[in-house]
Amino acid sequence: MNILLARSSLLALAALFAAGVGSARAADYSLSINTVLTQQDPLYKGLEQFKANVESRTQGKVKIRLFPASKLGKDEDLLEQASLGANVAVVVDGGRLSLAVKEFGILGAPYLAQGYEGMRKIVTSPLFEQWNDRLRQDAGYQILSFNWWQGERHLLTNKPVRSPADLAGIRMRTPGAPVWMETVRAMGATPTPMAWPDVYAAMQQQVIDGVEAQHTASYGARLHEVAKVVTKTGHINLITGLVTSAIWFDKLPPDYQAILREEALKGGDTASRATGAVLAKIEEQMRDKGQRIDEIDVAPFREATGAVYTTLGYADLRKRIEQIVKE
């Protein structure tokens, strides 16, 4: 009975949400996009381009509303609403989608590919499109594009880190998906799942001892104020996607569907290359704020995390992806 009541409540919530932010009509469609990132993040600039181009190409029939800094709420809640048909979209990593289709989890696995171009080959491949089809069927989600690269993730602590042994006893914040948790554990730290908006206070109050994150997010969240040292492990190449409701998407005319996917791919390229272009400047700003940035030999971390693929059952899939990246 409790499960049925919870399901009914979610359906009611989705209906109310759709009414509040704009519902799809025969000649007027709207999509509200939520992201944890701020308006200053390069990825957000790609979302602004996506909005402008979609509205232009559809002559205003498809309206895009952007909500930075999680103004619409938690990603998990919005994903649930999307699965029920609400006209919302979320910028999300593969780890969260792996709960529905396991293969998505490998996108957050350690040292999978080099840089944006390596990751882009994976998320624009026929293999990835098969995952997308299964996600539609099994979870009710539609991926518009998955080429929104946010950079490599590094360690932020208050003590130097040179090897996995230095992370013993360190409570490291990470998203709660299995691939992220296993990667942090393999690196030597204790994985501590936590919502991103809570990280600053948790570091300040010493609830956690460290964070693993990409430069754009950590600087945007002012983590240089609570973490003195950045260790450049580059252990995860963070690629994210623009994910919406398959039910809502299927109500669109075919030409609008094509426009959304085309412009999402273009917007992702713009955002990703803008991210790559600002990383050096962000590091300079971090140093100016008093944060120490250490370049280290990542070989010990690469070796320590190699078992993650076997532990999570991704060993064979990794071989297929390595071949895609080589092509």
C-alpha positions in Angstrom: 0.0 0.0 0.0 2.8 2.4 0.9 4.4 1.8 -2.5 1.2 2.5 -4.3 0.6 5.7 -2.4 4.2 6.8 -3.1 3.7 6.1 -6.8 0.4 8.1 -6.8 2.1 11.0 -5.0 4.8 11.1 -7.6 2.3 11.1 -10.4 0.5 14.0 -8.8 3.7 15.8 -8.2 4.7 15.4 -11.9 1.3 16.7 -13.0 1.6 19.8 -10.7 5.2 20.4 -11.8 4.2 20.3 -15.5 1.4 22.7 -14.9 3.8 25.1 -13.1 6.6 25.2 -15.5 4.7 24.8 -18.8 3.0 21.8 -20.4 3.3 20.6 -24.0 0.5 21.7 -26.2 -0.2 21.1 -29.9 1.6 24.2 -31.1 3.7 25.1 -28.1 6.2 23.0 -26.2 8.4 23.9 -23.3 11.3 22.2 -21.6 12.8 23.2 -18.2 16.4 22.2 -17.8 18.0 21.8 -14.3 21.7 21.8 -13.5 23.7 21.9 -10.3 26.2 24.2 -12.1 26.3 28.0 -11.9 25.8 30.5 -14.8 29.5 31.1 -14.8 30.3 27.5 -15.7 31.4 26.9 -19.4 28.8 24.1 -19.6 26.0 26.7 -18.8 27.1 28.7 -21.9 26.5 25.6 -24.0 23.0 25.4 -22.5 22.4 29.0 -23.4 23.4 28.3 -27.0 21.1 25.2 -27.0 18.2 27.4 -25.8 18.8 30.1 -28.4 19.2 27.7 -31.4 16.3 25.5 -30.5 14.0 28.5 -30.1 15.2 30.0 -33.3 14.9 26.9 -35.4 11.4 26.1 -34.1 10.3 29.8 -34.4 9.6 29.8 -30.7 7.4 26.8 -30.7 9.8 25.0 -28.4 10.7 27.1 -25.4 13.7 26.3 -23.2 13.9 27.4 -19.6 17.2 27.1 -17.8 17.6 26.7 -14.1 21.2 26.8 -12.8 22.3 26.0 -9.2 19.6 23.3 -8.9 16.9 25.9 -8.6 14.3 23.3 -9.6 15.4 20.9 -7.0 17.4 17.7 -6.7 18.4 15.9 -9.9 17.0 12.6 -8.5 13.6 14.1 -8.0 13.5 15.6 -11.4 14.6 12.4 -13.1 11.7 10.7 -11.4 9.4 13.3 -12.7 10.8 13.0 -16.2 10.3 9.2 -16.2 6.6 9.9 -15.5 6.3 12.4 -18.4 7.1 15.8 -17.0 8.6 18.3 -19.4 11.9 18.6 -17.6 15.5 17.7 -18.4 18.6 17.2 -16.2 22.3 17.4 -16.9 23.4 14.1 -15.4 26.3 11.7 -15.3 26.2 8.0 -16.4 26.5 6.7 -12.9 23.0 7.7 -12.0 21.6 6.2 -15.2 23.4 2.9 -14.5 20.7 2.1 -12.0 18.5 1.6 -15.0 21.0 0.4 -17.7 24.2 -0.9 -16.1 26.4 0.0 -19.1 26.1 3.7 -18.5 28.2 3.3 -15.3 31.4 2.7 -17.2 31.4 6.3 -18.4 32.5 7.2 -14.9 35.1 4.5 -14.6 38.7 5.5 -13.9 41.1 6.3 -16.7 38.6 5.2 -19.4 39.7 7.6 -22.2 41.9 10.6 -22.8 40.3 14.1 -22.8 37.1 15.2 -24.5 37.7 13.8 -27.9 38.2 10.3 -26.5 35.0 10.5 -24.5 33.1 11.9 -27.4 33.9 8.9 -29.5 32.2 6.7 -26.9 29.0 8.7 -26.5 28.4 9.2 -30.2 29.0 5.6 -31.1 26.3 3.1 -32.3 27.0 1.1 -29.1 26.0 4.1 -27.0 22.8 4.6 -29.0 21.9 1.0 -28.1 22.1 2.0 -24.5 19.9 5.0 -25.2 17.3 2.8 -26.7 17.3 0.5 -23.7 17.1 3.5 -21.4 13.9 4.7 -23.2 12.3 1.3 -22.8 13.4 0.5 -19.3 13.3 3.9 -17.5 11.3 6.3 -19.7 14.3 8.6 -20.4 15.4 10.2 -23.7 19.0 11.3 -24.1 19.3 14.4 -26.2 23.1 14.2 -26.3 25.8 13.0 -23.9 28.7 15.0 -25.0 28.7 17.6 -22.2 32.3 17.2 -20.9 33.2 18.9 -17.6 36.8 18.0 -17.4 38.9 15.6 -15.4 38.2 15.1 -11.7 40.9 15.6 -9.1 41.3 15.3 -5.3 40.8 18.3 -3.0 42.1 17.8 0.5 43.9 19.7 3.3 47.0 17.6 3.1 49.3 16.6 0.3 48.6 13.3 -1.5 51.3 11.5 -3.5 50.0 7.9 -3.5 46.9 5.8 -2.6 48.5 5.1 0.8 48.1 8.8 1.6 44.3 8.5 1.4 43.9 5.9 4.2 41.3 7.2 6.6 40.3 10.1 4.4 36.5 10.5 4.1 36.1 11.5 0.4 32.9 13.0 -0.9 31.7 11.4 -4.1 28.4 10.9 -5.9 26.6 7.7 -4.7 26.7 5.6 -7.9 28.6 2.3 -7.6 31.3 3.2 -10.1 32.2 6.4 -8.3 32.2 4.7 -4.9 34.4 1.8 -6.1 36.8 4.2 -7.7 37.3 6.2 -4.6 37.6 3.1 -2.5 40.2 1.6 -4.8 42.2 4.9 -4.6 42.5 4.3 -0.9 39.9 6.7 0.6 36.5 6.0 2.3 33.8 7.0 -0.2 31.2 9.3 1.4 28.2 10.0 -0.9 26.7 13.5 -0.4 24.7 16.0 -2.4 27.0 18.6 -4.1 25.3 21.7 -2.4 26.3 20.2 1.0 30.0 19.8 0.3 31.2 23.2 1.2 29.7 23.1 4.7 30.8 19.5 5.2 34.4 20.4 4.5 34.2 23.5 6.7 32.8 21.4 9.6 35.2 18.5 8.9 32.3 16.1 8.3 34.4 15.0 5.3 38.1 15.3 4.7 38.2 15.6 1.0 36.3 15.9 -2.3 36.9 14.7 -5.8 35.7 17.1 -8.4 36.5 18.8 -11.7 38.1 22.3 -11.6 35.0 24.2 -13.0 32.7 22.8 -10.3 35.2 23.1 -7.4 36.1 26.7 -8.1 32.5 27.6 -8.8 31.6 26.2 -5.4 34.5 28.2 -3.7 36.1 25.0 -2.4 39.4 26.8 -2.4 38.2 28.3 0.8 38.0 25.0 2.6 40.5 22.7 0.8 44.1 23.8 0.7 45.5 21.2 -1.8 44.4 20.0 -5.2 46.1 16.8 -6.3 45.8 16.3 -10.1 44.9 12.7 -10.4 42.6 13.1 -13.4 41.0 9.8 -12.3 37.6 10.3 -13.9 36.9 12.1 -17.2 33.5 13.6 -16.4 31.1 13.4 -19.3 27.5 14.2 -18.7 24.3 14.2 -20.7 21.1 16.2 -21.3 18.4 13.7 -20.3 14.7 14.3 -20.6 11.4 12.5 -20.6 10.8 9.9 -23.4 7.0 10.4 -23.0 7.3 14.2 -23.5 9.9 13.8 -26.3 7.6 11.4 -28.2 4.8 14.0 -28.3 7.0 16.4 -30.3 6.8 16.5 -34.1 9.6 14.5 -35.7 11.3 17.7 -37.0 11.4 19.2 -33.5 12.8 16.0 -32.1 15.6 16.1 -34.6 16.3 19.8 -33.9 16.6 19.1 -30.1 19.1 16.3 -30.6 21.1 18.2 -33.2 21.3 21.3 -31.1 22.1 19.3 -27.9 25.1 17.8 -29.7 26.3 21.2 -30.9 25.7 22.8 -27.5 27.7 20.0 -25.9 30.6 20.5 -28.2 30.6 24.2 -27.5 30.4 23.7 -23.7 33.1 21.0 -23.7 35.6 22.9 -25.8 35.0 26.1 -23.7 35.7 24.0 -20.6 39.0 22.8 -22.0 39.9 26.4 -22.9 39.5 27.8 -19.4 41.1 25.1 -17.3 44.5 26.7 -17.2 43.0 30.1 -16.2 40.9 28.4 -13.4 44.1 26.9 -12.0 45.7 30.3 -12.0 42.7 31.7 -10.1 42.9 28.8 -7.6 46.6 29.6 -6.9 45.7 33.3 -6.6 43.2 32.3 -3.9 45.9 30.4 -2.0 45.2 26.9 -3.2 48.1 24.6 -3.8 47.9 22.5 -7.0 50.2 19.4 -7.2 51.1 17.5 -10.3 51.9 13.9 -9.5 52.7 10.6 -11.1 49.3 9.1 -11.5 50.6 5.6 -12.3 50.0 4.3 -8.8 46.4 5.5 -8.9 45.8 4.0 -12.4 47.2 0.7 -11.2 45.1 0.8 -8.0 41.9 1.5 -9.8 42.3 -1.1 -12.6 40.3 -3.7 -10.6 37.2 -1.5 -10.6 36.3 -2.8 -14.0 36.4 -6.4 -12.9 34.6 -5.7 -9.6 31.7 -4.0 -11.3 31.6 -6.5 -14.2 32.8 -4.0 -16.9 36.0 -5.9 -18.0 34.6 -7.1 -21.4 32.8 -3.8 -22.0 36.0 -1.9 -21.4 37.7 -3.9 -24.3 34.8 -2.9 -26.6 35.1 0.7 -25.6 38.9 0.7 -26.0 38.4 -0.4 -29.6 35.9 2.4 -30.2 38.4 5.0 -28.9 41.1 3.7 -31.2 39.0 3.9 -34.3 
